[in-house]
Amino acid sequence: MVLKNSMYKKIFIAIDNSRYSNSCIDLGVALSQKFGSLLVGCHVYDASLHQRRFRDMEKGLPPQYQDESVLQRQRDLHSSLINLGLKLISESYLDVFKKKCSVMSVPHEELLLEGKNYYEIIKELQGNRYDLVILGALGLAAVNEQVIGSVCERVVRRIKTDVLVVKNRCFEGKVVIAVDGSAASIAGFTSAIHFAKSFNLKLIAVSVFDPHYHRIAFESIANVLSQEAGQIFRFKEQETLHEEIIDKGLAKIYQNHLDTVSRMAGDAGVEIDTVLMDGKPYDKILQFIQKENPSTLILGRTGVHNTNGLDIGSTTENLLRLAPCNVLLTGGIADARITMPSDFSEFHRPVNEKASIKNTLECQHSSEDGFFRSVKGDQKISDKQHKKKQIPAWTHEAQIQTARIPSFVRGMVKKKIEEFAQERGYLEITPQIVDEAKALLMSDNSFHSA
């Protein structure tokens, strides 16, 4: 089965005759057979490196070889032999690639470059259009202690194209896709659907939220706040607000991501399992793939914490190094993106987690199935009615009072206070109304258990 209009129309494969490189060729051929891709096998050799080393050794030569004319003849001879020898060796590496592609009847080209390996690869990838790059995690010079080679790491950080970092030579069994609400992770999910359909793989989507950092931060703040400062900050109230609302809100947000990709998989005719976990994302995902033993882990190059200029996210970087399976980093090419469902509208642009939490909570509030419902069920107001009703004005004192609420939940709490005031016909929000609304929010069991 060849998928037409595949996002993998042209695939770059780095070749160095290592066992990882041979696995790269095998996986590239498998992808080309499924997607009709053109494979470009590339090897880089560095003749100038050997020439520089020969120059460095000249001072240690016996006196009879120190004559400048003799040295120059040796330099020319060495340069000729090295250039010719390295070129012949490099061509033999590419011959292995060429033969495998020819036997399997897949379109291919060979590319032989001279220079520093990682630099020439990066220059080629930045100067030409490729849809996927396949790199071995390690090369010929790998040692047992290494988890990822310098060429792989340097290339991954400096290009934007999707990259498959190869640690084994197969697509079989299971594929795990990490979903965190970022555009890159949804691009990865698109790739995962293609993989699952093409190679008959079991697809597992995992999502991990981390409420523990905020709890630790609260405890840290408590240790340094004076009694007076604690009263001003209303620390106990903020702590309860966090534990009862933010923790559960995060869980709902990330579960919503899983629900949405589950619907997307269903629409594509792909079966999928979903797993929601809490904890440090890279640690939980690593434990999961060590238990499940998938052939490939698919990750967004960056996540919801992406900022301008970030080359790779910390979770992705850790898993790239530590995951025992192939790792596909996605989100680098426009063709990998898809039309998002309405409940994934925040994925059209990079956002940080705080903004994502706020936007998602507000979005979910207006949905019939949203997490944050009105404080009293019989006083629910439709979106159209919300728009018709005038939002009460905030007094300066009330605005100062809500400014003490942590920024990552302030927008949601203010919206609830506005709804509280609207339902009771208040035209102005004062500190007293803020206190009444917050007290009702904190005491409503149905709100906390949602």
C-alpha positions in Angstrom: 0.0 0.0 0.0 1.5 3.4 -1.0 -0.1 6.5 0.5 -0.5 9.2 -2.0 0.5 12.8 -1.2 2.5 11.6 1.8 4.3 14.1 4.0 7.5 12.0 3.4 8.1 12.7 -0.3 11.9 13.1 0.1 13.9 11.5 2.8 17.5 12.2 3.7 19.5 9.3 5.2 22.9 9.8 6.8 25.3 6.9 6.0 28.6 6.0 7.7 28.7 2.1 7.5 27.9 1.7 11.2 25.2 -0.8 12.4 23.0 2.2 13.1 23.5 3.5 9.6 22.5 0.1 8.2 19.4 0.3 10.2 18.7 3.8 8.9 18.8 2.4 5.3 16.5 -0.5 6.2 13.9 1.9 7.8 14.3 4.3 4.9 13.6 1.6 2.4 10.5 0.5 4.4 9.2 4.0 4.5 9.8 4.5 0.8 7.9 1.3 0.0 4.9 2.6 2.0 4.9 6.3 1.1 6.6 6.3 -2.4 9.4 8.5 -1.0 12.6 9.4 -2.8 15.6 8.4 -0.6 18.8 10.4 -0.7 21.7 8.6 0.9 24.5 10.9 2.0 28.0 10.2 3.3 30.5 12.9 4.3 34.2 12.4 4.4 36.9 14.8 5.7 40.1 14.6 3.8 41.4 17.9 5.2 41.3 16.4 8.7 43.9 13.8 7.7 46.0 16.5 6.0 46.1 18.6 9.1 47.1 15.6 11.2 50.0 14.8 8.8 51.2 18.4 9.1 51.1 18.1 12.9 53.3 15.0 12.7 56.0 16.6 10.5 58.0 18.0 13.3 58.5 14.5 14.7 59.9 13.0 11.4 63.6 12.0 11.2 66.1 14.7 10.0 66.4 13.3 6.5 62.6 14.0 5.9 62.8 17.6 7.3 64.0 19.1 4.0 61.2 21.4 2.7 61.3 19.8 -0.8 61.1 16.3 0.6 58.2 17.4 2.9 56.3 18.9 0.1 56.6 15.7 -2.0 55.3 13.7 1.0 52.5 16.1 1.5 51.4 15.9 -2.1 51.6 12.1 -2.1 49.8 11.8 1.2 47.1 14.2 0.1 46.6 12.3 -3.2 46.4 8.9 -1.5 44.1 10.1 1.3 41.7 11.9 -1.1 41.5 9.0 -3.4 41.3 6.4 -0.6 38.6 8.2 1.3 36.6 8.8 -1.8 36.7 5.1 -2.7 35.7 4.1 0.8 32.9 6.6 0.8 31.6 5.4 -2.5 31.6 1.8 -1.2 29.5 2.9 1.7 27.0 4.5 -0.7 27.1 1.3 -2.8 25.6 -0.6 0.1 22.7 1.9 0.2 22.3 1.8 -3.6 22.1 -2.0 -3.8 19.5 -2.2 -1.0 17.4 0.4 -2.8 17.8 -1.3 -6.2 16.8 -4.7 -4.8 13.7 -3.3 -3.2 12.9 -1.1 -6.3 12.6 2.2 -4.4 13.7 5.6 -5.9 17.0 6.8 -4.6 19.9 9.1 -5.1 23.5 9.1 -3.7 25.2 12.2 -2.3 28.9 12.4 -1.5 30.1 15.4 0.4 33.5 16.5 1.6 34.1 18.4 4.9 33.1 18.3 8.5 30.3 15.7 8.8 27.8 17.5 10.9 28.4 20.8 9.3 28.0 19.5 5.7 24.8 17.6 6.7 23.3 20.7 8.3 24.2 22.8 5.2 22.6 20.3 2.9 19.4 20.0 5.0 19.1 23.8 5.4 19.7 24.4 1.7 17.4 21.8 0.2 13.9 20.6 0.9 13.6 17.3 2.8 10.5 16.0 4.5 12.3 13.6 6.9 15.8 13.1 8.1 17.0 9.6 9.2 20.0 9.6 11.5 21.7 6.9 13.5 21.8 7.7 17.3 25.4 6.7 17.2 28.1 6.2 14.5 31.3 4.2 13.9 33.2 5.8 16.8 30.5 4.9 19.4 31.6 3.6 22.8 29.5 1.7 25.3 28.9 4.7 27.6 27.4 6.9 24.8 23.7 7.3 24.4 23.7 9.7 21.5 26.5 10.7 19.2 27.8 14.2 18.6 26.8 14.3 15.0 23.3 13.3 15.7 22.9 15.8 18.5 24.4 18.7 16.6 22.2 18.0 13.5 19.0 17.6 15.5 19.5 20.9 17.2 20.2 22.9 14.1 17.5 21.8 11.7 13.7 22.2 11.6 12.9 19.1 9.6 11.3 16.1 11.2 14.0 13.7 12.4 13.9 9.9 12.9 16.7 9.0 15.3 17.4 5.3 14.8 18.2 2.9 17.6 16.8 -0.3 16.1 15.9 -1.4 12.6 12.2 -2.1 12.6 8.7 -0.6 12.7 6.7 -3.3 14.5 4.5 -3.9 17.5 3.7 -0.7 19.2 4.2 3.0 18.6 3.9 5.5 21.5 3.0 9.1 20.8 3.3 11.8 23.5 0.5 14.3 23.4 0.9 17.5 25.4 -1.4 20.0 23.7 1.3 21.6 21.4 1.2 21.9 17.7 4.3 19.8 17.4 2.7 16.9 19.3 -0.4 17.0 17.0 1.9 16.9 14.0 3.5 13.9 15.6 0.1 12.3 16.0 -0.6 12.7 12.3 2.6 10.9 11.6 1.6 8.2 14.1 -1.6 7.6 12.3 0.3 7.1 9.0 2.7 4.7 10.7 -0.1 2.7 12.4 -2.0 2.3 9.1 1.0 1.5 7.0 2.8 -0.9 9.3 -0.1 -2.4 11.2 1.1 -1.0 14.5 -0.7 -0.6 17.8 -0.9 3.1 18.6 -0.7 4.3 22.2 -1.2 8.0 23.1 0.2 9.1 26.4 -0.2 12.4 28.2 1.5 13.5 31.4 0.6 16.5 33.5 2.8 17.7 36.4 1.0 19.2 39.4 3.8 18.4 41.7 6.0 21.4 40.8 3.4 23.9 41.9 2.9 22.0 45.2 6.6 22.2 45.9 6.6 25.9 45.0 3.8 26.5 47.5 5.8 24.7 50.2 8.9 26.7 49.3 6.9 30.0 49.6 5.5 29.0 52.9 8.9 28.5 54.3 10.0 32.1 53.6 6.8 34.1 54.0 6.4 36.0 57.3 3.1 35.7 59.1 2.0 39.2 57.9 3.0 38.4 54.3 1.2 35.1 54.5 -2.0 36.9 55.5 -1.6 39.4 52.7 -1.0 36.7 50.2 -3.8 34.6 51.7 -1.5 31.6 51.4 -3.8 29.0 52.8 -6.6 30.0 50.6 -4.3 30.0 47.5 -3.0 26.6 48.5 -6.5 25.1 48.8 -7.5 26.8 45.5 -4.6 25.1 43.8 -5.1 21.7 45.2 -8.9 21.6 44.6 -9.0 23.4 41.2 -5.6 23.5 39.4 -4.6 19.9 40.0 -8.0 18.6 38.8 -8.1 21.2 36.0 -4.7 20.0 34.7 -5.9 16.5 34.7 -9.1 17.5 32.8 -7.1 19.5 30.2 -4.7 16.7 29.4 -7.5 14.1 29.4 -9.2 16.4 26.9 -6.1 16.2 24.7 -6.3 12.4 24.8 -10.0 12.4 24.0 -9.5 14.6 21.0 -6.7 12.5 19.5 -8.8 9.4 20.2 -11.6 10.9 18.1 -9.0 11.8 15.4 -7.8 8.2 15.3 -11.3 6.9 15.1 -12.0 9.2 12.1 -8.9 7.8 10.4 -9.9 4.2 11.2 -7.0 3.5 13.6 -7.4 1.8 16.9 -5.7 3.6 19.8 -5.2 3.2 23.5 -4.8 6.3 25.7 -2.9 6.7 29.0 -3.1 9.7 31.3 -0.3 10.0 34.0 0.8 12.6 36.5 4.4 13.3 37.3 7.6 14.5 35.6 6.8 14.0 31.9 10.1 12.5 30.7 10.4 10.2 33.7 6.8 8.9 33.4 7.1 8.4 29.6 10.5 6.7 30.0 9.1 4.3 32.5 6.1 3.6 30.3 8.1 2.8 27.2 10.5 0.6 29.2 7.5 -1.4 30.2 5.7 -1.5 26.9 8.8 -1.8 24.7 7.5 0.0 21.6 9.6 0.1 18.4 9.2 3.9 18.1 8.4 6.9 20.3 7.0 9.9 18.6 7.5 13.3 20.2 7.0 17.0 19.3 10.4 18.7 18.9 9.1 21.3 21.5 6.1 21.3 23.8 3.7 23.7 25.4 6.6 25.5 27.2 8.1 26.5 23.8 9.6 29.9 23.6 11.1 31.7 20.6 14.4 30.3 19.6 14.1 27.0 21.5 15.6 24.2 19.4 14.4 21.2 21.4 12.3 20.9 24.6 13.8 19.4 27.8 11.4 16.4 27.9 12.2 15.6 24.3 15.9 16.0 24.9 15.9 13.6 27.8 13.9 11.0 26.0 16.0 11.4 22.8 19.0 10.3 24.9 17.4 7.7 27.2 14.6 6.1 25.2 15.7 2.5 24.2 13.6 2.7 20.9 13.6 4.7 17.7 12.6 8.4 18.3 10.7 10.5 15.8 10.8 14.2 16.4 8.1 16.1 14.7 6.6 19.5 14.2 9.3 20.9 12.0 7.6 21.0 8.6 4.4 22.8 7.5 3.1 19.7 5.6 3.0 17.7 8.8 0.3 20.0 10.2 -3.3 19.2 9.9 -6.6 21.0 10.3 -7.2 21.0 14.0 -10.6 20.2 15.6 -12.3 23.2 17.3 -11.2 22.0 20.7 -7.6 22.0 19.6 -7.7 25.7 18.5 -4.9 26.6 20.9 -2.5 24.4 19.0 -2.3 26.8 16.0 0.4 28.8 17.8 3.1 28.1 20.4 1.8 28.8 23.9 3.2 28.3 27.3 1.4 26.0 29.8 0.0 28.8 31.9 -1.7 30.4 28.8 -2.8 26.9 27.7 -4.4 26.2 31.1 -6.3 29.5 31.1 -7.5 29.3 27.5 -8.6 25.7 27.8 -10.4 26.2 31.1 -12.3 29.2 29.7 -13.1 27.3 26.5 -14.3 24.2 28.4 -16.5 26.4 30.6 -18.7 27.4 27.7 -19.0 23.8 26.5 -21.9 21.5 27.5 -19.4 18.9 28.6 -16.8 21.3 30.0 -15.2 20.8 33.4 -15.9 24.1 35.0 -19.7 24.4 35.1 -21.7 27.2 36.7 -21.6 27.2 40.5 -25.3 26.2 40.6 -26.6 23.8 37.9 -30.0 25.5 37.7 -28.4 28.9 36.9 -26.5 27.8 33.8 -26.3 30.4 31.1 -25.7 29.7 27.4 -22.9 31.4 25.4 -25.4 33.6 23.6 -26.9 34.8 26.9 -23.4 35.5 28.2 -22.8 37.8 25.2 -26.1 39.6 25.7 -25.5 40.2 29.4 -23.3 43.1 30.3 -20.1 42.1 32.3 -20.1 44.0 35.6 -17.4 46.6 36.0 -14.6 46.0 38.4 -13.8 48.6 41.1 -10.1 49.5 41.5 -10.1 47.8 45.0 -11.5 44.6 43.6 -8.9 44.5 40.9 -6.1 44.9 43.5 -7.7 42.1 45.5 -7.7 39.6 42.5 -4.1 40.6 41.5 -3.0 38.5 44.5 -4.4 35.4 42.8 -1.6 33.4 41.0 -1.4 34.3 37.4 -1.9 30.8 36.1 -5.5 30.7 37.5 -6.4 34.4 37.8 -8.3 34.5 34.5 -10.5 31.6 35.3 -11.3 32.8 38.8 -12.1 36.3 37.6 -14.5 34.8 35.0 -16.2 32.8 37.7 -16.6 35.9 39.8 -18.1 37.9 36.9 -20.6 35.1 36.3 -21.4 35.1 40.0 -22.1 38.9 39.8 -24.1 38.5 36.6 -26.4 35.9 38.0 -27.2 38.1 40.9 -27.7 41.2 38.9 -24.7 43.2 40.2 -23.6 46.0 38.0 -20.3 46.5 39.8 -17.8 44.0 41.4 -16.5 45.2 44.7 -14.1 43.5 47.2 -17.2 42.3 49.2 -18.6 40.6 46.1 -15.2 39.0 45.3 -15.1 37.5 48.8 -18.7 36.2 48.5 -18.0 34.6 45.1 -14.7 33.0 46.3 -16.3 31.7 49.4 -19.0 30.0 47.3 -16.5 28.6 44.9 -14.5 27.1 47.8 -17.5 25.6 49.5 -19.3 24.1 46.4 -18.6 20.3 46.6 -19.9 19.7 43.0 -17.4 22.3 41.7 -14.4 20.6 43.5 -15.3 17.1 42.5 -16.0 17.8 38.8 
